[in-house]
């Protein structure tokens, strides 16, 4: 059953409050408010688990309330029309991650650099930065500090290379 089919007959032996709200085109919170106000009938409760549910008979009642705008408490209720979702702006696709890292450390650094927005870094550039920053190797240095150092090194190097270039 779809959320827009208020005329359709129930297809399930029992539905949850969330499903019933969806069948009526309402949020679970708003549906609960209307149940408390007496507009919709209260759900039955499973004797063993205590879980609330709507059997087919109450599903029909709820759908008729929604269709006719007349609550089971005898009052008229006005429903807003179902909103159509506003499409989210499409963003540019992220560039593909560079391929071919030679070590796990380089792969981790490339992932970190990618997450920081430096999507053009290569494994060779990471190796060059590591050799420059840590001639004896980065062993014993916190991985966050290594990532920060490599990021700053590559960012500054790329900026220096672009200084004399005309675009």
N, C-alpha and C positions, 0 to 999 in steps of 0.2 A: 504494500500500500504506500502510496506517495503522500508527501505532506500537503499536496494541493488537492487531494481527492476527498473532500469533505462529504461527498455523496456516496462514496464507496462503502461497501459492507466490510466489517472486520474480517481479516484473514487469519488471525492468530487466536488461540484459545485464551491467551492472557498477554497483556502488554504492561510494561513498566510505566511509571509516571512520565519519565523522559520520552518514551515512545508515544504515549498518549498526547503529550504536549506537542510533539513533532507532527502527529497526525492532524492536530488542530491548527497547525501553523503558528504556534506560540512557543516562547522560551519556557524552559522548565520553571523558572522563577515566576514568570507572569501566570503560568498555568496554576502554580501553587497558590498564588494570591487569590485567583478566582475561585479555587476550590474552597479556601478559607472563607471567602465572601459568600459562598453558597451558590455561585453561578454554575459551576460544574459539580457533579456528584463526587463525594469522597471515594477513594479507592477501597476495595476490600483488602483484607490482610490475610496472608497465608497463616494457617493455624500453627504450623511447626516453626517457620522461620520468622514470622511477623512482617515479612516483606510485603509492601503494598503492590497491588496489581489491579488492572481493569479487565474484567471478563468481557466477552463479546457484547452482552446486553448493555453494560455501562459504556462500552466503546461507542455503540450506536447512539446512546443518549448524549455523550460528549460531542459527537460529530453533528448531531442535530442542533445542539445548543449553539455551536459555532456557525452552522449554516443559517439558523433562523434568528440569531441574535436575541434569544430569549432564554434566560437562565432557568435552572430547575427551581430556583427560589422565587420564580414568577416575575423577576425584574428584567427589564430590557438592558442589554449590555451592547456597547458599541466596540467593535474590534477595528484596529488599524489594519489597513491592507498589508499583505505580506510584502516586505521590502525586497527589492532585487539587489543582490550584492553589487557594490561598486567595484569595478575591476581595478586591481592594484596596478600602479604604473610598472611597466616592464623595465627591468634594469638590463644593462649590458651584460652579456655573458662573461663570466670570469675567464681570464686566459688560462689555457691548459698549464698544469704544473710541469716544470721542466723534467725531462726524463734522463735517466742514466746516472744517478748518484753512485759513487764508487764505494762509500762506506755507510754504515748505519748512522754514524754521527753526521755525515754530510746530508743524508736523507732527512734526519731530524731538523738540522739547521735549515735546509731548503723549505721544509714544511713551515717552520717558524717564520722564515723570511716571507714566505707566501702569505701567511696570516697577518704579517705586519704591512702588507701591501707592496712588497718588493717582489713582483711576480716575474721579473726578467732575469733573476739570478740563476746562474748555472753552477753545476758541481765544480767546474774548473775555477770559477770565481770564488766559491766558498773555500776551495783548497788554497788558493792564492791568499785570501784574507787570513786563513788560519796560519799559514806559513809566516805571514808578515806580523800578525799580532802575537802569536805564540810560537816562536822559533823552536822551543824545547817541547812543544806540544801542549795542549790545553788540559792535560791530566791534572786533577785536583782542583780545577776551576769550576765554579758553579755553572751549570748548563745555561741558565738564564743570562749570566754575565757574558758567556761566550756568544750567545745569540745576539745580545745587545752590541757587543764589540764588532761582530761580523756585519751586522746591519748598518751600524754607523760607518764602518770602513767602506762598505760597498756604496752606501748612499753618498758619502763624501767623494769617493773616487768617481762615481758617475757624474756628480755635479761638476767636479774639476775638469772632466773630459768635455763637458758641454760648454765651458766658459768661452773658448775661442771659436766655437762652431756657430755658423749662421744657419738659421732654419728658414 
